[in-house]
Amino acid sequence: MGKKGPEFTIVTDSTMLKIGDKITIRIEISTQQDLDYVCINDVRAACIEPINTYSGYVAIGRFGYYQLTDANSTNFYIHFLSSPKLL
């Protein structure tokens, strides 16, 4: 925690992590066209355990997806993924 809230640093091959460290996984997806029924499989290393182990529908504004947490991965099922509209 920093003075203005959580601070993030990039984990590289030389970064030493300790037991109990929390890491944040960031997935960025870009598309040039609208997509229906997208499945994203986020595979974890054997030593990493998720904090949110629930499965269910998640809605963030107008964007929604179904999250399924498994023993070694988390799957995200997106019904519709829209592309940015270029002018």
N, CA and C atoms as a LAMMPS dump frame, in Angstrom:
ITEM: TIMESTEP
0
ITEM: NUMBER OF ATOMS
261
ITEM: BOX BOUNDS ff ff ff
-5.0000000000000000e+02 5.0000000000000000e+02
-5.0000000000000000e+02 5.0000000000000000e+02
-5.0000000000000000e+02 5.0000000000000000e+02
ITEM: ATOMS id mol type element x y z
1 1 1 N 0.849 -1.185 0
2 1 2 C 0 0 0
3 1 3 C 0.889 1.241 0
4 2 1 N 0.537 2.144 -0.864
5 2 2 C 1.259 3.402 -0.936
6 2 3 C 0.445 4.513 -0.297
7 3 1 N 0.9 5.726 -0.491
8 3 2 C 0.204 6.879 0.081
9 3 3 C -1.156 7.096 -0.56
10 4 1 N -1.302 6.716 -1.839
11 4 2 C -2.56 6.925 -2.555
12 4 3 C -3.342 5.64 -2.769
13 5 1 N -2.994 4.566 -2.092
14 5 2 C -3.704 3.301 -2.241
15 5 3 C -2.785 2.192 -2.7
16 6 1 N -3.335 1.154 -3.319
17 6 2 C -2.515 0.03 -3.752
18 6 3 C -1.526 0.438 -4.838
19 7 1 N -0.332 -0.083 -4.738
20 7 2 C 0.693 0.149 -5.746
21 7 3 C 1.041 -1.184 -6.394
22 8 1 N 1.161 -1.182 -7.707
23 8 2 C 1.448 -2.395 -8.45
24 8 3 C 2.838 -2.301 -9.071
25 9 1 N 3.559 -3.417 -9.048
26 9 2 C 4.842 -3.522 -9.737
27 9 3 C 4.779 -4.726 -10.666
28 10 1 N 5.526 -4.669 -11.733
29 10 2 C 5.535 -5.759 -12.704
30 10 3 C 6.442 -6.881 -12.194
31 11 1 N 5.937 -8.11 -12.22
32 11 2 C 6.705 -9.275 -11.804
33 11 3 C 7.49 -9.783 -13.007
34 12 1 N 8.804 -9.897 -12.846
35 12 2 C 9.672 -10.401 -13.906
36 12 3 C 10.352 -11.678 -13.432
37 13 1 N 11.213 -12.237 -14.271
38 13 2 C 11.931 -13.462 -13.904
39 13 3 C 12.835 -13.263 -12.689
40 14 1 N 13.307 -12.042 -12.467
41 14 2 C 14.227 -11.792 -11.356
42 14 3 C 13.506 -11.357 -10.077
43 15 1 N 12.176 -11.212 -10.12
44 15 2 C 11.422 -10.805 -8.937
45 15 3 C 11.325 -11.976 -7.958
46 16 1 N 11.653 -11.712 -6.715
47 16 2 C 11.569 -12.734 -5.675
48 16 3 C 10.236 -12.585 -4.937
49 17 1 N 9.381 -13.58 -5.061
50 17 2 C 8.107 -13.59 -4.353
51 17 3 C 8.241 -14.422 -3.088
52 18 1 N 7.504 -14.028 -2.051
53 18 2 C 7.524 -14.748 -0.784
54 18 3 C 6.173 -15.411 -0.563
55 19 1 N 6.135 -16.384 0.312
56 19 2 C 4.869 -17.022 0.672
57 19 3 C 3.954 -15.963 1.267
58 20 1 N 2.74 -15.92 0.784
59 20 2 C 1.771 -14.955 1.267
60 20 3 C 1.663 -13.71 0.414
61 21 1 N 2.579 -13.515 -0.544
62 21 2 C 2.479 -12.364 -1.447
63 21 3 C 1.22 -12.491 -2.294
64 22 1 N 0.576 -11.377 -2.541
65 22 2 C -0.602 -11.362 -3.404
66 22 3 C -0.201 -10.783 -4.747
67 23 1 N -0.621 -11.462 -5.807
68 23 2 C -0.347 -10.975 -7.148
69 23 3 C -1.674 -10.724 -7.868
70 24 1 N -1.661 -9.792 -8.778
71 24 2 C -2.84 -9.473 -9.576
72 24 3 C -2.548 -9.848 -11.015
73 25 1 N -3.424 -10.653 -11.592
74 25 2 C -3.296 -11.057 -12.991
75 25 3 C -4.141 -10.104 -13.823
76 26 1 N -3.544 -9.555 -14.863
77 26 2 C -4.261 -8.632 -15.743
78 26 3 C -4.304 -9.236 -17.137
79 27 1 N -5.512 -9.408 -17.655
80 27 2 C -5.703 -9.967 -18.987
81 27 3 C -6.267 -8.866 -19.871
82 28 1 N -5.592 -8.59 -20.97
83 28 2 C -6.067 -7.587 -21.92
84 28 3 C -6.435 -8.281 -23.22
85 29 1 N -7.611 -7.961 -23.727
86 29 2 C -8.103 -8.562 -24.96
87 29 3 C -8.443 -7.439 -25.922
88 30 1 N -7.985 -7.561 -27.154
89 30 2 C -8.366 -6.581 -28.172
90 30 3 C -8.849 -7.338 -29.401
91 31 1 N -9.84 -6.779 -30.035
92 31 2 C -10.411 -7.393 -31.225
93 31 3 C -10.791 -6.301 -32.211
94 32 1 N -10.766 -6.639 -33.48
95 32 2 C -11.134 -5.673 -34.51
96 32 3 C -12.568 -5.873 -34.983
97 33 1 N -13.23 -6.89 -34.452
98 33 2 C -14.616 -7.138 -34.807
99 33 3 C -15.365 -7.646 -33.575
100 34 1 N -16.675 -7.54 -33.612
101 34 2 C -17.496 -8.043 -32.519
102 34 3 C -17.425 -9.563 -32.497
103 35 1 N -17.362 -10.125 -31.294
104 35 2 C -17.256 -11.576 -31.141
105 35 3 C -18.389 -12.1 -30.262
106 36 1 N -18.924 -13.253 -30.625
107 36 2 C -19.923 -13.952 -29.823
108 36 3 C -19.284 -15.183 -29.192
109 37 1 N -19.648 -15.471 -27.961
110 37 2 C -19.254 -16.699 -27.26
111 37 3 C -17.735 -16.876 -27.215
112 38 1 N -17.093 -16.051 -26.409
113 38 2 C -15.638 -16.091 -26.235
114 38 3 C -15.332 -16.848 -24.949
115 39 1 N -14.358 -17.751 -25.01
116 39 2 C -13.902 -18.494 -23.828
117 39 3 C -12.43 -18.172 -23.598
118 40 1 N -12.098 -17.737 -22.389
119 40 2 C -10.717 -17.431 -22.023
120 40 3 C -10.333 -18.374 -20.891
121 41 1 N -9.221 -19.069 -21.059
122 41 2 C -8.732 -20.019 -20.067
123 41 3 C -7.467 -19.445 -19.438
124 42 1 N -7.537 -19.08 -18.163
125 42 2 C -6.4 -18.528 -17.423
126 42 3 C -5.827 -19.631 -16.542
127 43 1 N -4.722 -20.23 -16.982
128 43 2 C -4.102 -21.35 -16.265
129 43 3 C -3.148 -20.803 -15.205
130 44 1 N -3.206 -21.38 -13.995
131 44 2 C -2.356 -20.951 -12.883
132 44 3 C -1.211 -21.932 -12.675
133 45 1 N -0.132 -21.423 -12.104
134 45 2 C 0.971 -22.28 -11.683
135 45 3 C 0.531 -23.071 -10.452
136 46 1 N 1.231 -24.14 -10.158
137 46 2 C 0.839 -25.032 -9.059
138 46 3 C 0.883 -24.339 -7.703
139 47 1 N 1.719 -23.332 -7.544
140 47 2 C 1.883 -22.688 -6.235
141 47 3 C 0.949 -21.5 -6.027
142 48 1 N 0.111 -21.186 -6.992
143 48 2 C -0.754 -20.011 -6.893
144 48 3 C -2.195 -20.453 -6.657
145 49 1 N -2.82 -19.877 -5.635
146 49 2 C -4.206 -20.172 -5.303
147 49 3 C -5.035 -18.901 -5.444
148 50 1 N -6.227 -18.99 -6.025
149 50 2 C -7.052 -17.791 -6.191
150 50 3 C -7.702 -17.364 -4.879
151 51 1 N -7.944 -16.072 -4.741
152 51 2 C -8.663 -15.556 -3.573
153 51 3 C -10.159 -15.751 -3.767
154 52 1 N -10.643 -15.395 -4.966
155 52 2 C -12.061 -15.572 -5.282
156 52 3 C -12.257 -16.942 -5.904
157 53 1 N -12.796 -17.871 -5.142
158 53 2 C -12.975 -19.228 -5.632
159 53 3 C -14.409 -19.507 -6.064
160 54 1 N -15.228 -18.474 -6.079
161 54 2 C -16.618 -18.673 -6.453
162 54 3 C -16.751 -18.76 -7.974
163 55 1 N -17.788 -19.401 -8.403
164 55 2 C -18.143 -19.433 -9.811
165 55 3 C -19.5 -18.77 -9.951
166 56 1 N -19.678 -18.018 -11.014
167 56 2 C -20.954 -17.359 -11.229
168 56 3 C -20.829 -16.215 -12.201
169 57 1 N -21.935 -15.555 -12.419
170 57 2 C -21.993 -14.448 -13.365
171 57 3 C -21.48 -13.178 -12.705
172 58 1 N -20.651 -12.433 -13.433
173 58 2 C -20.092 -11.173 -12.952
174 58 3 C -20.48 -10.089 -13.95
175 59 1 N -21.014 -8.985 -13.464
176 59 2 C -21.386 -7.87 -14.328
177 59 3 C -20.623 -6.629 -13.888
178 60 1 N -19.964 -5.991 -14.863
179 60 2 C -19.247 -4.743 -14.621
180 60 3 C -19.809 -3.736 -15.627
181 61 1 N -20.713 -2.917 -15.166
182 61 2 C -21.386 -1.995 -16.078
183 61 3 C -22.226 -2.772 -17.081
184 62 1 N -21.996 -2.533 -18.37
185 62 2 C -22.727 -3.246 -19.421
186 62 3 C -21.997 -4.504 -19.865
187 63 1 N -20.825 -4.757 -19.326
188 63 2 C -20.036 -5.93 -19.683
189 63 3 C -20.267 -7.026 -18.647
190 64 1 N -20.521 -8.25 -19.105
191 64 2 C -20.752 -9.347 -18.186
192 64 3 C -20.124 -10.627 -18.689
193 65 1 N -19.798 -11.518 -17.766
194 65 2 C -19.197 -12.806 -18.111
195 65 3 C -19.49 -13.806 -17.017
196 66 1 N -19.381 -15.08 -17.353
197 66 2 C -19.518 -16.161 -16.376
198 66 3 C -18.121 -16.64 -16.023
199 67 1 N -17.814 -16.706 -14.736
200 67 2 C -16.497 -17.121 -14.259
201 67 3 C -16.608 -18.49 -13.613
202 68 1 N -15.767 -19.415 -14.045
203 68 2 C -15.743 -20.764 -13.497
204 68 3 C -14.339 -21.047 -12.972
205 69 1 N -14.205 -21.138 -11.653
206 69 2 C -12.909 -21.381 -11.032
207 69 3 C -12.725 -22.872 -10.819
208 70 1 N -11.625 -23.407 -11.329
209 70 2 C -11.309 -24.825 -11.254
210 70 3 C -10.052 -24.994 -10.399
211 71 1 N -9.576 -26.217 -10.227
212 71 2 C -8.407 -26.497 -9.396
213 71 3 C -7.136 -25.857 -9.95
214 72 1 N -6.995 -25.812 -11.26
215 72 2 C -5.743 -25.291 -11.821
216 72 3 C -5.945 -24.167 -12.834
217 73 1 N -7.172 -23.695 -13.007
218 73 2 C -7.406 -22.615 -13.96
219 73 3 C -8.703 -21.892 -13.63
220 74 1 N -8.865 -20.75 -14.255
221 74 2 C -10.119 -20.016 -14.194
222 74 3 C -10.564 -19.778 -15.622
223 75 1 N -11.795 -20.128 -15.914
224 75 2 C -12.351 -19.94 -17.25
225 75 3 C -13.342 -18.786 -17.215
226 76 1 N -13.275 -17.963 -18.253
227 76 2 C -14.189 -16.845 -18.411
228 76 3 C -14.979 -17.066 -19.696
229 77 1 N -16.291 -17.04 -19.591
230 77 2 C -17.166 -17.229 -20.737
231 77 3 C -17.893 -15.911 -20.994
232 78 1 N -17.609 -15.318 -22.144
233 78 2 C -18.176 -14.024 -22.494
234 78 3 C -19.192 -14.232 -23.616
235 79 1 N -20.416 -13.809 -23.387
236 79 2 C -21.471 -13.98 -24.384
237 79 3 C -21.242 -13.081 -25.592
238 80 1 N -20.848 -11.836 -25.361
239 80 2 C -20.626 -10.904 -26.455
240 80 3 C -19.479 -9.974 -26.09
241 81 1 N -18.499 -9.858 -26.986
242 81 2 C -17.348 -8.983 -26.799
243 81 3 C -17.321 -8.007 -27.97
244 82 1 N -17.523 -6.731 -27.675
245 82 2 C -17.593 -5.751 -28.751
246 82 3 C -16.234 -5.117 -28.997
247 83 1 N -16.011 -4.759 -30.249
248 83 2 C -14.775 -4.083 -30.631
249 83 3 C -14.945 -2.592 -30.424
250 84 1 N -13.826 -1.881 -30.247
251 84 2 C -13.951 -0.42 -30.138
252 84 3 C -14.389 0.162 -31.475
253 85 1 N -15.27 1.081 -31.427
254 85 2 C -15.765 1.699 -32.667
255 85 3 C -14.83 2.822 -33.067
256 86 1 N -14.171 2.639 -34.196
257 86 2 C -13.243 3.652 -34.688
258 86 3 C -13.985 4.644 -35.57
259 87 1 N -13.653 5.912 -35.433
260 87 2 C -14.306 6.956 -36.243
261 87 3 C -13.516 7.22 -37.491
